[in-house]
Amino acid sequence: MLSLVNKQKKAKLLIPVPLHKELAKGTLKSIMKQAELSLEELLELL
């Protein structure tokens, strides 16, 4: 389980993330949608 904190919205999200070496494209897109995270924001975090 991944816990994310959105400082702008002062909200905390719990998002299940599979522990696979690779995630399917659809799974990653779903996780990003739940986290309200754009591709650019994800890349900044990596």
Secondary structure by P-SEA (a helix, b strand, c coil): cbbbbcccccbbbbbbbbbcccccaaaaaaaaaaacccaaaaaaac
